[in-house]
Amino acid sequence: MEKEKVSSGNIIDFKVLKRIFQFVEPYRGRFFLIIMLTLLLGVLTPIRPYLIQYTLDEHVQYDNYWSMVNIMLLIFGLLVVQSVVQYFHTYISGRIAQYVIRDIRIKLYEHLISLRLRFFDKTPIGRLVTRTISDVETLSDVFSEGLAAMASDLLQIVFILAFMFFTDWRLALVSLSTIPLMLLSTYIFKEKIKVAFNDVRNAVSNLNAFVQEHLTGMGMVQIFGSQKKEFEKFREINKDHLNANLRSVTYYSIYFPVAEIIAAMGIGLLVWYGAKGVINQQVTGITLGKLTAFIMYIQLFFRPIRMIADRYNTLQMGIVSSSRIINLLDDNTDIMKNGTYAPKEIKGEVSFDHVWFAYNDADYVLKDITIEIKSGETVAMVGATGAGKSSIINLLSRFYEINRGTIKVDGIDISEFDLVALRKNIGVVLQDVFLFSDTIRNNITLGDPGVTDEMILHAADLVGARKFIERLPGGLDYNVMERGATISVGQRQLLSFIRAMVYDPKILVLDEATSSVDSEAEEMIQQAIEKMMTNRTAIVIAHRLSTIQKANKIIVLDKGEIKEIGRHEDLLELEGVYSQLHKMQYKELV
């Protein structure tokens, strides 16, 4: 599995933020309220030290008790107001964040389900899970703890500086003399933590992709005894994740003590300089109230600076996640273009006209395929593994787009069809049946409320599956668990037959539909297939040639090309590829 590497870029990628903030547009009113609350917090924060200075200099010094009490009540009221404003600032920004990530996740999933299968062939599913879940969740912090909180911190710094210089510019300069050291340490921390968190996000994505892929293929891992080898691979990826997190922990453990020391140095210089003015009167105009206020100012000043460095990490992770999400949303190379033609019913005529197709745009798996299938005909396709049989089915359902040529249904190019309308008229039964961890009913209807239990049971009767469903606890409400783990392979195949027939499709595609069932079930299913094919166009892919001898037409494929077309008897007389396949198969049976 290829490891993902993504660079985080600068601290703020305004193009990415602009795109992300498009999702804030529906909540513009609440967002402007956040801005107002941010401004209010910036103003309220430095007022308290100023009031304490005023109290010490104007009331405590002159033993003005009741005036002092009034000021203390005012300070208490200010604290209450500030707490209420902080509550609503945090609450509303958090709510906006949750609504935004809900909308982004919906948009992202909507985009994913519109992509062609080609995209999922080349992209690890675990990586897409990271995009949809982990990256979007990280992005929520940009709104709840990132930008809004950083804006509040910056405004507080601006207003605190204004109050400091308004109160006494000399004490302000002394207090801020250690700022260059703080800015230098913050910059170094920012650069180091940016790389560390970028590595963390890459490691999380790689972990998700590896775990998802190997848990899905656990049977194969165990069959070939590769547990130890795969475990070592996991250890390496997990080690990368650990090391990236440990680096971030190290940077945190160094930065915050250093920031505290620098802040303490600022307070020490302030006390040393201010004490000379208060005690020895060496500096005029400095009072106890001013000195006390400045000690509070400098504590309030350095706190948001330290927090900004921390918020930066949150913002940086959000920017990285945002870039990933935007890149995925902007990837339109594999978007399946939808047509508008949506007939209520089709006849079922199918034609392939000089069709060429390659999965990787270079190595063609289908070469100049021309096929005419009339409505109601049964056409079989045979050939060795890799001949291109399943690819033809994928193209008919528009899971992939052809490179050259045209495919038509009822004389209309399938690219002009509405995808839902086209696929509802093509019932597909695959060899590898996928079932969700859900009830039999929901696995058949796939959430379509238009499919009733009567329709399901009618289709079950048609394929001879009703008895086995009724024997299960709960019947249609029986949960088959993930991938149908609680039922047999043959029963899964029967459910796939019901799922295909419940919509009464005009075109029926059977891709090795009986290969996974035993002989007794195959005989039952073969009878059901004959009923299913009545008044329908049927395309059958089968390795067992005995199941397709009654087909109106047999198409023999070899290495992506059509070698022979005809009925069973005619193809045997040709003594060609089909005849050789027939002899080999029956030789094995003997």
C-alpha positions as CSV (number, residue, x, y, z in Angstrom):
1,M,0.0,0.0,0.0
2,E,1.4,3.4,-1.0
3,K,1.8,5.8,1.9
4,E,0.3,9.2,1.5
5,K,2.4,12.3,1.8
6,V,0.8,15.7,1.9
7,S,2.5,19.0,2.6
8,S,0.7,21.5,4.8
9,G,2.0,24.7,3.2
10,N,1.9,28.0,5.0
11,I,0.2,28.9,8.2
12,I,-2.9,30.2,6.5
13,D,-3.8,29.2,3.0
14,F,-6.4,31.9,2.2
15,K,-7.6,30.1,-1.0
16,V,-8.5,27.0,1.1
17,L,-10.1,29.1,3.8
18,K,-12.1,31.0,1.3
19,R,-13.5,27.8,-0.1
20,I,-14.2,26.4,3.3
21,F,-15.9,29.6,4.4
22,Q,-18.4,29.2,1.6
23,F,-20.0,26.6,3.9
24,V,-20.5,29.3,6.5
25,E,-22.7,31.4,4.2
26,P,-26.0,29.8,5.4
27,Y,-25.1,30.7,9.0
28,R,-23.9,34.3,8.1
29,G,-26.1,35.9,10.8
30,R,-24.6,33.8,13.6
31,F,-21.1,34.3,12.2
32,F,-21.5,38.1,12.4
33,L,-22.7,37.7,16.0
34,I,-19.5,35.8,16.7
35,I,-17.5,38.7,15.3
36,M,-19.4,41.1,17.6
37,L,-18.9,39.0,20.6
38,T,-15.2,38.7,19.7
39,L,-14.9,42.5,19.6
40,L,-16.7,42.8,23.0
41,L,-14.4,40.2,24.6
42,G,-11.4,42.2,23.3
43,V,-12.7,45.4,24.9
44,L,-13.8,43.9,28.2
45,T,-10.6,42.0,29.0
46,P,-8.3,45.0,29.8
47,I,-10.9,47.0,31.7
48,R,-10.6,45.0,34.9
49,P,-6.9,45.9,35.6
50,Y,-7.7,49.6,34.9
51,L,-10.5,49.5,37.5
52,I,-8.2,47.9,40.0
53,Q,-5.6,50.6,39.4
54,Y,-8.2,53.3,39.8
55,T,-9.4,51.7,43.1
56,L,-5.9,51.4,44.6
57,D,-4.9,54.9,43.6
58,E,-8.1,56.8,44.2
59,H,-9.9,55.0,47.0
60,V,-7.7,52.6,48.9
61,Q,-5.0,55.2,49.4
62,Y,-7.6,57.6,50.9
63,D,-9.5,55.0,52.9
64,N,-12.7,55.7,50.8
65,Y,-14.4,52.4,51.9
66,W,-17.8,52.7,50.2
67,S,-16.4,53.9,46.9
68,M,-14.0,51.0,47.0
69,V,-17.0,48.6,47.6
70,N,-18.8,50.1,44.6
71,I,-15.8,49.6,42.3
72,M,-15.5,46.0,43.5
73,L,-19.1,45.4,42.7
74,L,-18.5,46.9,39.3
75,I,-15.6,44.6,38.7
76,F,-17.7,41.6,39.8
77,G,-20.4,42.7,37.4
78,L,-17.8,43.0,34.7
79,L,-16.6,39.5,35.3
80,V,-20.2,38.2,35.1
81,V,-20.7,40.0,31.8
82,Q,-17.4,38.8,30.4
83,S,-18.3,35.2,31.5
84,V,-21.7,35.4,29.7
85,V,-20.1,36.8,26.6
86,Q,-17.4,34.1,26.6
87,Y,-20.1,31.4,27.1
88,F,-22.1,32.6,24.1
89,H,-18.9,33.1,22.0
90,T,-17.9,29.5,22.7
91,Y,-21.4,28.0,22.4
92,I,-22.3,29.7,19.1
93,S,-18.9,29.1,17.4
94,G,-19.2,25.5,18.4
95,R,-22.7,25.2,17.0
96,I,-21.6,26.8,13.7
97,A,-18.7,24.4,13.6
98,Q,-21.0,21.4,13.9
99,Y,-23.4,22.6,11.3
100,V,-20.6,23.4,8.9
101,I,-18.9,20.0,9.2
102,R,-22.3,18.3,8.8
103,D,-22.8,20.2,5.5
104,I,-19.2,19.5,4.4
105,R,-19.5,15.8,5.2
106,I,-22.8,15.6,3.2
107,K,-21.2,17.4,0.3
108,L,-18.2,15.1,0.4
109,Y,-20.2,11.9,0.5
110,E,-22.5,13.2,-2.3
111,H,-19.4,13.8,-4.3
112,L,-18.0,10.4,-3.6
113,I,-21.1,8.5,-4.6
114,S,-21.1,10.4,-7.9
115,L,-17.6,9.2,-8.9
116,R,-17.0,6.3,-11.3
117,L,-15.6,3.0,-10.0
118,R,-12.3,3.9,-11.7
119,F,-11.7,6.4,-8.8
120,F,-12.2,3.7,-6.1
121,D,-10.0,1.3,-8.0
122,K,-7.0,3.6,-7.5
123,T,-7.9,5.1,-4.1
124,P,-7.6,3.2,-0.8
125,I,-11.0,3.1,0.9
126,G,-9.4,3.8,4.3
127,R,-8.0,7.0,2.9
128,L,-11.5,8.1,1.9
129,V,-12.8,7.2,5.3
130,T,-10.1,9.5,6.8
131,R,-11.3,12.3,4.5
132,T,-15.0,11.8,5.3
133,I,-14.7,11.3,9.1
134,S,-11.3,12.3,10.6
135,D,-10.4,15.2,8.4
136,V,-13.8,16.7,8.5
137,E,-13.9,16.4,12.3
138,T,-10.5,18.1,12.5
139,L,-11.9,20.9,10.4
140,S,-14.5,21.6,13.0
141,D,-11.8,22.9,15.3
142,V,-10.9,25.6,12.8
143,F,-14.3,27.2,13.6
144,S,-14.7,26.3,17.2
145,E,-11.2,26.7,18.5
146,G,-9.1,28.1,15.6
147,L,-10.0,31.3,13.8
148,A,-12.7,32.7,16.1
149,A,-10.5,32.1,19.2
150,M,-7.4,33.5,17.5
151,A,-9.3,36.6,16.4
152,S,-10.4,37.0,20.0
153,D,-6.8,36.6,21.3
154,L,-5.5,39.1,18.8
155,L,-8.1,41.7,19.7
156,Q,-7.3,41.2,23.4
157,I,-3.6,41.8,22.7
158,V,-4.4,45.0,20.7
159,F,-6.7,46.4,23.4
160,I,-4.3,45.5,26.2
161,L,-1.5,47.2,24.4
162,A,-3.7,50.3,24.0
163,F,-4.5,50.4,27.7
164,M,-0.9,49.8,28.7
165,F,0.5,52.7,26.6
166,F,-2.4,54.9,27.6
167,T,-1.7,54.3,31.3
168,D,2.1,54.7,31.2
169,W,4.3,54.3,28.1
170,R,7.5,53.7,30.2
171,L,6.1,50.8,32.1
172,A,4.6,49.5,28.8
173,L,8.0,49.4,27.1
174,V,9.7,47.8,30.1
175,S,6.9,45.1,30.2
176,L,7.3,44.4,26.5
177,S,11.0,44.2,26.5
178,T,10.9,40.4,26.4
179,I,8.5,40.3,23.5
180,P,11.3,39.6,20.9
181,L,12.3,36.5,22.8
182,M,8.6,35.4,23.0
183,L,8.1,36.0,19.3
184,L,11.3,34.1,18.4
185,S,10.4,31.1,20.5
186,T,6.8,31.1,19.2
187,Y,8.1,31.2,15.6
188,I,10.5,28.3,16.1
189,F,7.7,26.3,17.9
190,K,5.3,27.1,15.0
191,E,7.7,25.8,12.3
192,K,8.5,22.6,14.3
193,I,4.9,21.8,15.2
194,K,3.7,22.4,11.6
195,V,5.9,19.7,10.3
196,A,5.0,17.4,13.2
197,F,1.3,17.8,12.8
198,N,1.5,17.3,9.0
199,D,3.3,14.0,9.7
200,V,0.5,13.1,12.2
201,R,-2.2,13.6,9.6
202,N,-0.3,11.6,7.0
203,A,0.2,8.8,9.6
204,V,-3.5,8.8,10.5
205,S,-4.4,8.5,6.9
206,N,-2.0,5.7,6.2
207,L,-3.1,3.8,9.3
208,N,-6.8,4.0,8.3
209,A,-6.0,2.8,4.8
210,F,-3.9,-0.1,6.0
211,V,-6.3,-1.2,8.7
212,Q,-9.3,-1.0,6.5
213,E,-7.6,-2.9,3.6
214,H,-6.2,-5.6,5.8
215,L,-9.3,-6.2,8.0
216,T,-11.3,-6.6,4.8
217,G,-8.8,-9.0,3.4
218,M,-8.1,-10.8,6.7
219,G,-9.2,-14.1,5.2
220,M,-6.5,-13.9,2.5
221,V,-3.9,-12.8,5.1
222,Q,-4.6,-15.9,7.2
223,I,-4.9,-18.3,4.3
224,F,-1.4,-17.5,3.2
225,G,-0.1,-17.3,6.8
226,S,1.0,-13.7,6.4
227,Q,-0.1,-12.5,9.8
228,K,3.5,-11.9,11.1
229,K,4.6,-10.1,7.9
230,E,1.5,-7.9,7.9
231,F,1.8,-7.3,11.6
232,E,5.3,-6.0,11.1
233,K,4.0,-3.6,8.4
234,F,1.4,-2.4,10.8
235,R,4.1,-1.9,13.5
236,E,6.1,0.3,11.1
237,I,3.1,2.5,10.2
238,N,2.0,2.7,13.8
239,K,5.6,3.7,14.7
240,D,5.5,6.6,12.2
241,H,2.3,7.7,13.9
242,L,3.8,7.4,17.4
243,N,7.0,9.3,16.4
244,A,5.1,12.1,14.8
245,N,2.9,12.5,18.0
246,L,6.0,12.3,20.3
247,R,7.7,15.0,18.3
248,S,4.6,17.3,18.9
249,V,4.6,16.4,22.6
250,T,8.3,17.3,22.8
251,Y,7.8,20.7,21.2
252,Y,4.9,21.4,23.5
253,S,6.8,20.4,26.6
254,I,9.7,22.7,25.6
255,Y,7.7,25.7,24.4
256,F,5.2,26.3,27.2
257,P,7.8,26.3,30.0
258,V,10.0,28.7,27.9
259,A,7.0,30.9,27.4
260,E,6.3,31.0,31.1
261,I,10.0,31.9,31.9
262,I,9.9,34.7,29.3
263,A,6.6,36.0,30.8
264,A,8.1,35.9,34.3
265,M,11.1,37.8,33.1
266,G,8.8,40.5,31.8
267,I,7.1,40.7,35.2
268,G,10.4,40.7,37.0
269,L,11.7,43.7,34.9
270,L,8.4,45.5,35.5
271,V,8.5,45.0,39.3
272,W,12.2,46.1,39.4
273,Y,11.6,49.2,37.4
274,G,8.2,50.1,38.9
275,A,9.4,49.5,42.5
276,K,11.9,52.2,42.1
277,G,9.1,54.6,41.3
278,V,6.8,53.5,44.1
279,I,9.4,53.0,46.9
280,N,12.3,55.3,46.1
281,Q,10.4,57.8,43.9
282,Q,13.2,57.5,41.3
283,V,10.7,57.4,38.5
284,T,7.9,60.0,38.6
285,G,4.3,59.2,38.0
286,I,4.4,55.6,38.9
287,T,1.9,54.5,41.6
288,L,1.1,51.3,43.4
289,G,-2.1,51.1,41.3
290,K,-0.3,51.4,38.1
291,L,2.3,48.8,39.0
292,T,-0.4,46.4,40.1
293,A,-2.4,47.0,36.9
294,F,0.7,46.4,34.8
295,I,1.4,43.1,36.4
296,M,-2.2,42.1,35.5
297,Y,-1.8,43.6,32.0
298,I,1.4,41.6,31.3
299,Q,-0.2,38.4,32.5
300,L,-3.2,39.0,30.3
301,F,-0.9,40.0,27.4
302,F,1.2,36.9,27.4
303,R,-1.7,34.4,27.9
304,P,-3.2,35.1,24.4
305,I,0.3,35.0,22.9
306,R,0.9,31.6,24.3
307,M,-2.7,30.5,23.3
308,I,-2.2,31.9,19.7
309,A,0.8,29.5,19.3
310,D,-1.4,26.7,20.5
311,R,-4.4,27.8,18.3
312,Y,-2.0,27.8,15.4
313,N,-1.6,24.1,15.7
314,T,-5.3,23.6,15.6
315,L,-5.6,25.9,12.6
316,Q,-2.7,24.2,10.9
317,M,-4.3,20.8,11.3
318,G,-7.5,22.3,10.0
319,I,-5.8,23.8,7.0
320,V,-4.1,20.4,6.1
321,S,-7.5,18.7,6.5
322,S,-9.2,21.4,4.5
323,S,-6.7,21.1,1.7
324,R,-7.3,17.3,1.5
325,I,-11.1,17.8,1.5
326,I,-11.0,20.6,-1.2
327,N,-8.7,18.5,-3.4
328,L,-11.1,15.6,-3.2
329,L,-14.1,17.9,-3.9
330,D,-12.3,19.4,-6.8
331,D,-11.3,16.1,-8.3
332,N,-13.8,15.9,-11.2
333,T,-11.8,13.7,-13.4
334,D,-13.9,10.6,-12.5
335,I,-17.3,12.3,-12.2
336,M,-20.0,10.3,-13.9
337,K,-21.8,12.7,-16.2
338,N,-25.5,12.2,-15.9
339,G,-27.9,12.4,-18.8
340,T,-31.6,13.5,-18.8
341,Y,-33.3,10.7,-20.8
342,A,-35.5,8.8,-18.3
343,P,-38.1,6.6,-20.0
344,K,-40.6,4.8,-17.8
345,E,-40.0,1.6,-19.7
346,I,-37.5,0.3,-22.2
347,K,-37.7,-2.5,-24.7
348,G,-34.3,-3.9,-23.9
349,E,-32.4,-3.7,-27.2
350,V,-28.6,-3.4,-26.6
351,S,-25.8,-2.6,-29.1
352,F,-22.1,-2.2,-28.8
353,D,-20.6,-0.4,-31.8
354,H,-16.8,-0.6,-32.1
355,V,-16.2,-0.2,-28.4
356,W,-12.7,0.2,-27.0
357,F,-12.0,0.3,-23.3
358,A,-9.0,0.4,-21.0
359,Y,-9.0,0.7,-17.2
360,N,-5.7,2.6,-17.2
361,D,-6.2,4.5,-20.5
362,A,-3.3,2.5,-22.1
363,D,-3.8,-1.2,-21.8
364,Y,-7.0,-2.0,-23.7
365,V,-9.1,-4.8,-22.2
366,L,-11.8,-4.5,-24.8
367,K,-10.9,-4.0,-28.5
368,D,-13.3,-3.1,-31.2
369,I,-16.3,-4.8,-29.6
370,T,-19.5,-4.8,-31.8
371,I,-22.5,-6.7,-30.5
372,E,-26.3,-6.5,-31.4
373,I,-28.7,-7.9,-28.9
374,K,-32.4,-7.8,-29.7
375,S,-35.2,-7.3,-27.2
376,G,-36.0,-10.5,-25.4
377,E,-32.9,-12.3,-26.6
378,T,-30.6,-14.4,-24.4
379,V,-27.0,-13.8,-25.1
380,A,-24.2,-15.7,-23.4
381,M,-20.6,-14.6,-23.1
382,V,-17.8,-17.1,-22.6
383,G,-14.0,-16.9,-22.5
384,A,-11.0,-17.4,-20.3
385,T,-10.5,-15.3,-17.2
386,G,-9.4,-11.8,-18.2
387,A,-11.1,-12.1,-21.6
388,G,-13.2,-9.0,-20.9
389,K,-16.6,-10.4,-20.1
390,S,-17.2,-8.6,-16.9
391,S,-15.9,-5.4,-18.4
392,I,-18.7,-5.4,-20.9
393,I,-21.2,-5.6,-18.1
394,N,-19.6,-2.7,-16.2
395,L,-19.7,-0.6,-19.4
396,L,-23.4,-1.4,-20.0
397,S,-24.3,-0.1,-16.5
398,R,-21.9,2.9,-16.9
399,F,-19.7,2.0,-14.0
400,Y,-16.9,3.0,-16.3
401,E,-16.8,5.2,-19.4
402,I,-15.6,3.8,-22.8
403,N,-12.6,5.2,-24.6
404,R,-14.0,4.9,-28.1
405,G,-17.2,3.7,-29.8
406,T,-20.8,3.8,-28.6
407,I,-23.1,1.7,-26.4
408,K,-26.9,2.1,-27.0
409,V,-30.0,0.9,-25.3
410,D,-33.1,1.1,-27.5
411,G,-31.1,3.0,-30.0
412,I,-30.2,5.8,-27.5
413,D,-26.6,6.3,-26.4
414,I,-26.4,5.3,-22.7
415,S,-24.5,8.6,-21.9
416,E,-27.9,10.3,-22.6
417,F,-29.7,8.2,-20.0
418,D,-30.4,9.3,-16.5
419,L,-28.2,6.9,-14.5
420,V,-30.9,5.9,-12.0
421,A,-33.4,5.2,-14.8
422,L,-30.8,3.2,-16.8
423,R,-29.7,1.1,-13.9
424,K,-33.2,0.4,-12.6
425,N,-33.8,-1.2,-16.0
426,I,-30.7,-3.4,-15.7
427,G,-30.9,-6.1,-13.1
428,V,-27.4,-7.3,-12.3
429,V,-26.4,-10.5,-10.4
430,L,-22.7,-10.7,-9.7
431,Q,-20.6,-13.7,-8.6
432,D,-19.3,-11.8,-5.6
433,V,-22.4,-10.8,-3.6
434,F,-22.1,-7.8,-1.3
435,L,-24.5,-7.6,1.6
436,F,-24.7,-4.8,4.2
437,S,-24.9,-5.4,7.9
438,D,-28.7,-5.0,7.9
439,T,-31.9,-6.8,7.5
440,I,-32.8,-9.0,4.5
441,R,-35.5,-6.4,3.6
442,N,-33.1,-3.5,3.5
443,N,-30.5,-5.5,1.7
444,I,-33.0,-6.1,-1.1
445,T,-34.7,-2.7,-1.2
446,L,-31.6,-0.7,-0.4
447,G,-33.8,1.8,1.4
448,D,-36.2,2.3,-1.5
449,P,-39.6,2.9,0.2
450,G,-41.4,2.0,-3.1
451,V,-40.5,-1.7,-2.7
452,T,-43.1,-3.4,-0.6
453,D,-42.8,-6.7,1.2
454,E,-45.3,-8.2,-1.3
455,M,-42.9,-7.3,-4.1
456,I,-40.0,-8.9,-2.2
457,L,-41.9,-12.1,-1.5
458,H,-43.1,-12.3,-5.1
459,A,-39.5,-12.1,-6.3
460,A,-38.5,-14.6,-3.7
461,D,-41.1,-17.0,-5.0
462,L,-39.8,-16.5,-8.5
463,V,-36.2,-17.6,-7.5
464,G,-37.3,-20.2,-5.0
465,A,-35.9,-18.4,-2.0
466,R,-39.1,-17.8,0.1
467,K,-38.8,-20.9,2.1
468,F,-35.2,-20.2,3.3
469,I,-36.2,-16.6,4.2
470,E,-39.2,-17.8,6.2
471,R,-37.1,-20.3,8.2
472,L,-34.8,-17.5,9.4
473,P,-35.6,-15.9,12.8
474,G,-37.6,-12.7,12.0
475,G,-37.9,-13.5,8.3
476,L,-37.3,-10.3,6.3
477,D,-36.2,-8.6,9.5
478,Y,-33.3,-11.1,10.0
479,N,-29.9,-9.3,10.1
480,V,-27.4,-10.9,7.8
481,M,-24.5,-9.1,9.5
482,E,-21.5,-7.6,7.6
483,R,-21.1,-9.1,4.1
484,G,-23.8,-11.7,4.9
485,A,-21.6,-13.6,7.4
486,T,-24.6,-15.3,9.1
487,I,-26.0,-17.0,5.9
488,S,-24.4,-19.4,3.4
489,V,-22.8,-18.4,0.1
490,G,-25.7,-19.9,-1.8
491,Q,-28.3,-18.0,0.3
492,R,-26.4,-14.8,-0.4
493,Q,-26.6,-15.5,-4.1
494,L,-30.4,-16.1,-3.8
495,L,-30.8,-12.7,-2.1
496,S,-28.9,-11.1,-5.0
497,F,-31.4,-12.7,-7.4
498,I,-34.3,-11.2,-5.4
499,R,-32.5,-7.8,-5.3
500,A,-32.2,-7.9,-9.1
501,M,-35.7,-9.1,-9.8
502,V,-37.7,-6.9,-7.4
503,Y,-37.5,-3.9,-9.8
504,D,-38.7,-6.0,-12.7
505,P,-35.8,-5.0,-15.0
506,K,-36.1,-5.3,-18.8
507,I,-32.4,-6.2,-19.1
508,L,-31.1,-9.0,-16.9
509,V,-27.3,-9.5,-16.4
510,L,-26.0,-12.7,-14.8
511,D,-22.3,-12.7,-14.1
512,E,-21.3,-16.2,-13.0
513,A,-24.5,-16.2,-11.0
514,T,-24.5,-19.9,-10.2
515,S,-20.8,-20.4,-9.6
516,S,-21.0,-20.1,-5.8
517,V,-23.9,-22.5,-5.2
518,D,-24.0,-26.3,-4.9
519,S,-25.4,-28.6,-7.5
520,E,-28.9,-28.9,-5.9
521,A,-29.2,-25.1,-5.5
522,E,-27.9,-24.6,-9.0
523,E,-30.6,-26.7,-10.5
524,M,-33.2,-24.8,-8.5
525,I,-31.7,-21.4,-9.5
526,Q,-31.4,-22.5,-13.2
527,Q,-35.1,-23.1,-13.2
528,A,-35.6,-19.7,-11.7
529,I,-33.3,-18.1,-14.2
530,E,-35.5,-19.5,-17.1
531,K,-38.5,-17.8,-15.5
532,M,-36.6,-14.6,-14.9
533,M,-35.5,-14.4,-18.5
534,T,-39.0,-14.6,-19.9
535,N,-39.8,-11.4,-21.8
536,R,-36.5,-9.9,-20.9
537,T,-33.2,-9.3,-22.6
538,A,-30.7,-11.5,-20.8
539,I,-26.9,-11.3,-20.9
540,V,-25.3,-14.3,-19.2
541,I,-21.6,-14.8,-18.3
542,A,-20.8,-18.3,-17.3
543,H,-17.8,-20.7,-17.1
544,R,-20.2,-23.7,-17.0
545,L,-21.1,-24.1,-20.6
546,S,-23.9,-26.4,-19.8
547,T,-25.9,-23.5,-18.4
548,I,-25.9,-21.5,-21.7
549,Q,-26.6,-24.0,-24.4
550,K,-30.1,-22.7,-24.9
551,A,-28.9,-19.1,-25.5
552,N,-30.0,-17.4,-28.7
553,K,-26.4,-16.3,-29.2
554,I,-23.1,-17.1,-27.7
555,I,-20.2,-14.6,-27.9
556,V,-16.7,-16.0,-27.5
557,L,-14.2,-13.5,-26.1
558,D,-10.4,-13.9,-26.0
559,K,-8.0,-11.2,-24.8
560,G,-10.6,-8.5,-25.2
561,E,-11.6,-9.4,-28.7
562,I,-14.6,-11.2,-30.1
563,K,-13.5,-14.5,-31.7
564,E,-16.8,-16.2,-32.5
565,I,-20.5,-15.5,-32.4
566,G,-23.2,-18.1,-32.9
567,R,-25.5,-20.8,-31.3
568,H,-24.1,-23.7,-29.3
569,E,-24.3,-26.3,-32.0
570,D,-22.9,-24.0,-34.7
571,L,-19.9,-23.0,-32.6
572,L,-19.1,-26.7,-31.9
573,E,-19.1,-27.4,-35.6
574,L,-16.6,-24.5,-36.2
575,E,-14.0,-26.4,-34.1
576,G,-12.7,-23.1,-32.9
577,V,-12.2,-21.5,-29.5
578,Y,-15.6,-22.4,-28.1
579,S,-15.2,-26.0,-29.2
580,Q,-11.9,-26.1,-27.4
581,L,-13.4,-24.6,-24.2
582,H,-16.2,-27.2,-24.4
583,K,-13.9,-30.1,-24.8
584,M,-11.7,-29.0,-21.9
585,Q,-14.6,-28.5,-19.6
586,Y,-16.2,-31.8,-20.3
587,K,-12.8,-33.6,-20.2
588,E,-12.5,-32.3,-16.6
589,L,-16.0,-33.6,-15.8
590,V,-15.0,-37.0,-17.1
